[in-house]
Amino acid sequence: MTYAFTGAANAQVDLFDIAVPDYLDTLPDILNADREGLVTTRTGRRFERLESIRPRALGRAGEIADQLYATAPAGSSNLARSIYGRNVRGSWAAADLIAPPGLRFFLGLLDQTLTPEQAGEARRRRSAVAQQDADPIQVAATGRILVVVARDVTQDPEWSEVSSRIQ
């Protein structure tokens, strides 16, 4: 999932994934559970356990990501885009359609999920850059989503400038 906010000179992008919680504050009193993962509570309500819902939800999210990747704009053959050996599809857009140009936004999808090591390395590189806010090109990636914000530009940056900030 992503959330993005753009303002006059700033862009805020938060990438997050929904994980199984370590502990739920309001665990219902479960009377019984059947083999399909349905549980019955003291109130008589029946619902699926999180453990049985999550695999289906992740599978469905993967199907949607595949569909989005298949329909996302591909770079031209001479301008192929990739990070960590994964192909990237997506496109650049003006982040502010009212103000003068200068803030470009790229939303991309990878053909394959980043490994946890690659995603961790990308986060470390992003947080290790001295004066990160001063960098005119900022990149964030998680799973199969790639977000790039380029400031103070009138045209899309070269892909090599983007990939060098994440790999």
HUTAHU-V879784 format. One record per residue. N is the residue number from 0. PSI is psi as a letter, one per 20 degrees, with the letter a starting at -180 (999 if undefined). Layout:
n:N psi:PSI
n:N psi:PSI
This chain:
n:0 psi:q
n:1 psi:q
n:2 psi:p
n:3 psi:q
n:4 psi:p
n:5 psi:q
n:6 psi:a
n:7 psi:g
n:8 psi:j
n:9 psi:q
n:10 psi:p
n:11 psi:p
n:12 psi:p
n:13 psi:p
n:14 psi:p
n:15 psi:r
n:16 psi:q
n:17 psi:o
n:18 psi:r
n:19 psi:p
n:20 psi:q
n:21 psi:h
n:22 psi:p
n:23 psi:p
n:24 psi:h
n:25 psi:m
n:26 psi:p
n:27 psi:q
n:28 psi:o
n:29 psi:p
n:30 psi:g
n:31 psi:r
n:32 psi:q
n:33 psi:r
n:34 psi:h
n:35 psi:i
n:36 psi:j
n:37 psi:p
n:38 psi:q
n:39 psi:p
n:40 psi:r
n:41 psi:h
n:42 psi:i
n:43 psi:i
n:44 psi:q
n:45 psi:p
n:46 psi:r
n:47 psi:q
n:48 psi:q
n:49 psi:h
n:50 psi:h
n:51 psi:h
n:52 psi:g
n:53 psi:g
n:54 psi:g
n:55 psi:g
n:56 psi:g
n:57 psi:h
n:58 psi:g
n:59 psi:g
n:60 psi:h
n:61 psi:g
n:62 psi:g
n:63 psi:g
n:64 psi:g
n:65 psi:g
n:66 psi:g
n:67 psi:g
n:68 psi:g
n:69 psi:h
n:70 psi:i
n:71 psi:q
n:72 psi:p
n:73 psi:q
n:74 psi:q
n:75 psi:q
n:76 psi:h
n:77 psi:i
n:78 psi:l
n:79 psi:q
n:80 psi:p
n:81 psi:q
n:82 psi:q
n:83 psi:k
n:84 psi:j
n:85 psi:p
n:86 psi:q
n:87 psi:p
n:88 psi:q
n:89 psi:a
n:90 psi:r
n:91 psi:q
n:92 psi:q
n:93 psi:p
n:94 psi:h
n:95 psi:o
n:96 psi:i
n:97 psi:g
n:98 psi:r
n:99 psi:q
n:100 psi:q
n:101 psi:i
n:102 psi:o
n:103 psi:q
n:104 psi:p
n:105 psi:p
n:106 psi:o
n:107 psi:r
n:108 psi:q
n:109 psi:q
n:110 psi:h
n:111 psi:q
n:112 psi:q
n:113 psi:q
n:114 psi:q
n:115 psi:h
n:116 psi:g
n:117 psi:g
n:118 psi:g
n:119 psi:g
n:120 psi:g
n:121 psi:g
n:122 psi:g
n:123 psi:g
n:124 psi:g
n:125 psi:g
n:126 psi:i
n:127 psi:i
n:128 psi:p
n:129 psi:p
n:130 psi:l
n:131 psi:g
n:132 psi:h
n:133 psi:i
n:134 psi:p
n:135 psi:i
n:136 psi:o
n:137 psi:p
n:138 psi:p
n:139 psi:q
n:140 psi:q
n:141 psi:p
n:142 psi:d
n:143 psi:j
n:144 psi:p
n:145 psi:p
n:146 psi:p
n:147 psi:p
n:148 psi:p
n:149 psi:p
n:150 psi:q
n:151 psi:l
n:152 psi:q
n:153 psi:i
n:154 psi:r
n:155 psi:p
n:156 psi:q
n:157 psi:q
n:158 psi:h
n:159 psi:h
n:160 psi:h
n:161 psi:g
n:162 psi:h
n:163 psi:i
n:164 psi:i
n:165 psi:h
n:166 psi:999
